[in-house]
């Protein structure tokens, strides 16, 4: 059953011993050590406020070594709960991301680090300041082992990408790409000659010679005037399958959040779909507004949420009520 734990999250994590090795995905958006107190005003869509009639959401007042010790204790327990093929996404401010990464390296192992994702969170800032205006934060992606759940995420092709398809043949619009890549292969087949042609110095073929021959027979290779083979990439194929999602994401947060620092629902659904399977368990032990929990419900996953804030639990319950899902609150 979906579970919402109202209480201090370290104690909440320790109460989940029976789930050790069973959690498929953990996403957390912990406090960023800002030394701020976040409150909610119900005036304009529950905006963040310090007005007299506002209510306390949470305190982000732990800083320095105390902050990192606090986070490490919780991540250590969370690591034990994670399944062998499980993943963790930790959303953090870029100011402390490097320190947090060191903690994760210690707990998970540096070889389990997969990505540092830059998330564009706002429009460009145009007011003068000494330094580059910040419009991003960071998501650190780790896995428990080398074999982890991965449902390849693809996105729609951008207009700028489509403008690259400037050539046309009987199949349709296309562009071309090199058939070789950086790095020499001395012993493998991709370093051998094909059509009496070797890869350029310091490079290797992207495919073995046998595959290159198949591509040529299928009409997928175009030869330049200088005798350089290039792969044909057709626009309709790219549009059909989409393009691979890269490590820079643009998911802006709600303009009028129901809870301070509420995150983008579509971003959370993307993470849940990519790193878990239907019926898996998703855990968020800083669940705040409940966006992760909603993403789990909408993608047919189970969830466990933990938060010590009265307002967070109230908002989570209200948010989940529309789905009429079975929910246990403890």
C-alpha positions in Angstrom: 0.0 0.0 0.0 1.2 3.6 -0.7 2.5 5.0 2.5 2.9 8.6 3.8 5.0 8.9 7.0 4.5 12.0 9.0 7.6 12.4 11.1 11.4 13.1 11.3 12.8 11.4 8.2 15.8 9.6 9.7 13.5 7.8 12.1 11.1 7.2 9.2 13.8 5.7 7.0 14.9 3.4 9.9 11.3 2.2 10.3 11.4 0.8 6.7 13.8 -2.0 7.5 11.5 -4.6 6.0 11.9 -2.7 2.6 15.7 -3.2 2.6 16.8 -4.0 -0.9 13.2 -3.5 -2.3 13.1 0.2 -3.2 13.5 0.7 -7.0 14.0 4.5 -7.1 14.8 7.2 -4.6 14.3 10.9 -5.5 14.9 13.6 -3.0 15.0 17.4 -3.0 16.5 18.1 0.4 17.0 21.6 1.9 19.8 23.5 0.2 21.5 24.9 3.4 20.2 28.4 2.6 19.6 29.4 6.3 16.1 30.5 5.4 12.7 29.7 6.9 10.1 28.9 4.3 6.5 29.8 4.9 3.2 29.6 2.9 0.6 32.3 2.3 -2.7 31.2 0.8 -3.2 34.5 -1.1 -2.0 33.9 -4.6 -1.9 30.2 -5.2 -0.1 29.5 -1.9 3.0 31.6 -2.7 6.1 31.6 -0.5 5.7 34.5 1.9 6.8 36.0 5.3 3.4 37.6 5.8 1.8 37.6 9.3 -0.9 35.3 8.2 1.4 32.7 6.6 2.1 29.3 8.1 5.4 27.5 8.5 6.4 25.1 5.8 9.9 24.1 6.9 13.2 25.5 8.3 16.3 25.3 6.2 18.7 26.4 9.0 21.2 23.6 9.3 24.5 24.6 7.7 28.1 23.6 7.3 29.3 20.3 8.7 26.1 19.7 10.6 24.2 19.8 7.3 26.5 17.3 5.6 26.5 15.0 8.6 22.6 15.2 8.6 22.5 14.3 4.9 25.0 11.5 5.1 23.2 9.8 7.9 20.0 9.7 5.9 21.6 8.7 2.6 23.4 5.8 4.4 20.1 4.3 5.5 18.6 5.0 2.1 21.3 3.1 0.4 20.5 0.0 2.3 16.8 0.3 1.3 17.7 0.6 -2.4 17.3 -2.5 -4.6 20.3 -4.0 -6.4 19.1 -2.5 -9.7 17.9 0.7 -8.0 18.7 4.4 -8.7 19.0 7.6 -6.6 18.4 11.1 -7.9 19.4 13.9 -5.5 18.3 17.4 -6.5 20.6 20.1 -5.0 21.8 23.6 -5.4 25.0 23.9 -7.5 26.7 25.8 -4.6 26.9 22.7 -2.5 26.6 20.0 -5.2 30.3 19.1 -5.1 30.3 18.5 -1.4 27.2 16.4 -1.7 28.7 14.4 -4.5 31.7 13.5 -2.2 29.2 12.1 0.3 27.5 10.1 -2.4 30.8 8.8 -3.7 31.6 7.6 -0.2 28.3 5.8 0.2 27.6 4.4 -3.3 31.2 4.4 -4.7 32.5 6.8 -7.2 32.0 4.2 -10.0 28.3 4.2 -9.3 28.0 7.9 -10.3 26.1 8.2 -13.6 25.4 11.8 -14.3 25.4 15.4 -13.0 22.2 16.8 -14.7 21.9 20.5 -15.1 18.2 21.5 -14.7 17.2 24.9 -16.1 14.8 26.2 -13.5 14.0 29.7 -14.6 14.1 32.3 -17.4 17.3 34.3 -17.8 17.9 37.0 -15.2 18.6 40.4 -16.7 19.4 42.5 -13.6 23.0 43.5 -13.1 25.1 41.4 -10.6 28.8 40.6 -10.0 28.9 37.1 -11.5 26.9 35.1 -13.9 23.2 34.9 -13.1 22.1 31.4 -12.0 19.2 29.8 -13.9 20.0 26.1 -13.1 20.4 23.6 -10.3 21.9 20.1 -10.2 20.5 16.6 -10.1 23.1 13.9 -9.1 22.2 10.5 -10.5 23.7 7.3 -8.8 22.9 3.6 -9.0 23.4 0.8 -6.5 25.2 -1.4 -9.0 26.3 -1.6 -12.6 23.1 -3.3 -13.6 20.3 -0.9 -13.1 16.8 -0.3 -14.4 17.0 2.0 -17.5 14.1 2.8 -19.8 15.9 4.9 -22.4 14.3 8.4 -22.3 13.7 10.1 -25.7 12.3 13.5 -26.4 10.7 15.2 -29.4 13.0 16.5 -32.1 13.6 20.3 -31.8 12.9 22.7 -34.6 16.6 23.6 -34.8 17.5 19.9 -35.2 15.0 19.5 -38.1 16.6 22.4 -39.9 19.7 20.2 -40.4 17.9 17.9 -42.8 18.8 19.9 -45.9 19.3 17.1 -48.5 16.7 15.0 -50.3 16.7 11.6 -52.1 14.0 9.2 -53.1 13.5 8.1 -49.5 13.1 11.6 -48.1 14.9 14.5 -46.4 18.2 13.6 -44.7 21.5 14.8 -43.3 24.8 13.0 -43.0 27.1 12.1 -40.1 30.7 10.8 -40.0 31.2 7.0 -40.1 34.3 7.3 -37.9 34.8 8.4 -34.3 37.7 9.6 -32.1 40.1 6.9 -30.8 42.2 4.3 -32.4 41.3 0.6 -32.3 44.4 -1.4 -32.9 43.0 -4.9 -32.4 39.3 -4.7 -33.0 37.5 -4.9 -36.3 36.6 -1.2 -36.4 40.2 -0.4 -36.9 40.5 -2.5 -40.1 40.3 -1.3 -43.7 37.0 -1.2 -45.4 36.7 -0.7 -49.2 40.5 -0.5 -49.1 40.1 2.6 -46.9 41.4 3.0 -43.3 39.9 5.3 -40.7 41.6 8.7 -40.4 44.6 8.8 -38.0 43.5 8.7 -34.4 40.0 7.5 -35.3 38.1 4.2 -35.8 35.0 3.2 -37.8 31.7 3.5 -35.9 30.7 0.0 -37.2 32.6 -3.2 -38.2 33.4 -3.5 -41.9 30.7 -6.1 -42.4 28.1 -3.6 -41.0 29.5 -0.8 -43.2 29.0 -3.1 -46.2 25.3 -3.7 -45.2 24.7 0.1 -44.9 26.2 0.7 -48.3 24.0 -2.0 -49.9 21.0 -0.4 -48.2 21.8 3.0 -49.7 22.6 4.5 -46.3 26.1 5.7 -47.2 26.9 8.9 -49.2 30.4 9.4 -50.6 31.7 13.0 -50.6 33.7 14.5 -53.5 36.9 13.7 -51.6 36.0 10.0 -51.2 34.9 10.3 -47.6 31.9 8.0 -46.6 29.1 9.5 -44.5 26.0 7.9 -43.0 22.6 9.1 -44.2 20.2 10.0 -41.3 16.6 10.5 -42.4 14.3 13.1 -40.9 11.2 10.8 -40.7 13.2 8.2 -38.7 14.5 10.7 -36.3 11.0 12.2 -35.8 9.5 8.8 -35.2 12.0 7.6 -32.5 12.8 11.0 -31.0 16.3 12.0 -29.8 18.1 10.8 -26.7 17.6 13.0 -23.7 20.9 14.7 -22.8 22.2 15.9 -19.4 20.8 19.4 -19.6 17.1 19.6 -18.9 14.6 22.4 -19.1 11.8 21.9 -16.6 10.6 25.1 -15.0 8.8 24.9 -11.7 5.2 26.0 -11.0 4.8 29.8 -11.0 2.5 29.6 -8.0 3.6 26.6 -6.0 1.4 24.9 -3.4 4.5 24.4 -1.3 7.9 26.1 -1.2 10.4 24.7 -3.8 7.8 22.5 -5.4 9.3 20.8 -8.5 8.0 20.2 -12.0 5.7 17.2 -12.3 6.7 16.3 -15.8 10.3 16.1 -14.7 9.5 13.8 -11.9 7.4 11.6 -14.2 10.3 11.4 -16.6 12.7 10.3 -13.8 10.2 7.7 -12.5 9.6 6.2 -16.0 13.3 6.1 -16.8 14.5 4.5 -13.6 11.7 2.2 -12.5 9.1 -0.2 -13.8 5.3 -0.4 -13.2 4.5 -1.7 -9.7 8.0 -0.8 -8.4 8.3 1.2 -5.1 9.4 4.9 -5.3 10.7 6.6 -2.2 11.0 10.3 -1.4 12.0 11.1 2.2 11.8 14.9 1.7 8.4 14.6 -0.1 7.3 18.2 0.5 4.4 19.0 -1.9 4.1 15.4 -3.0 5.1 15.8 -6.6 7.2 12.6 -6.6 4.2 10.7 -5.1 1.9 12.1 -7.7 4.4 11.1 -10.5 4.5 7.6 -9.0 0.7 7.2 -9.0 0.3 8.6 -12.6 2.9 6.1 -13.9 1.5 3.1 -12.0 4.2 2.8 -9.3 3.8 2.5 -5.6 5.3 5.1 -3.3 6.6 5.9 0.2 6.8 9.5 1.2 8.3 10.9 4.4 8.1 14.5 5.7 8.1 16.1 9.2 6.1 19.2 8.1 2.5 19.4 9.0 1.8 21.5 5.9 3.7 19.1 3.7 1.6 16.1 4.9 -1.6 18.1 4.5 -0.8 19.2 0.9 0.3 15.7 0.0 -3.0 14.2 1.2 -5.0 16.8 -0.7 -2.9 16.3 -3.8 -3.4 12.5 -3.7 -7.1 12.6 -2.9 -8.1 13.1 -6.5 -6.6 9.7 -7.5 -8.5 7.8 -4.9 -5.5 5.5 -4.4 -5.1 3.4 -1.3 -3.0 5.4 1.2 -1.7 4.6 4.6 -0.7 7.6 6.7 1.5 7.0 9.8 
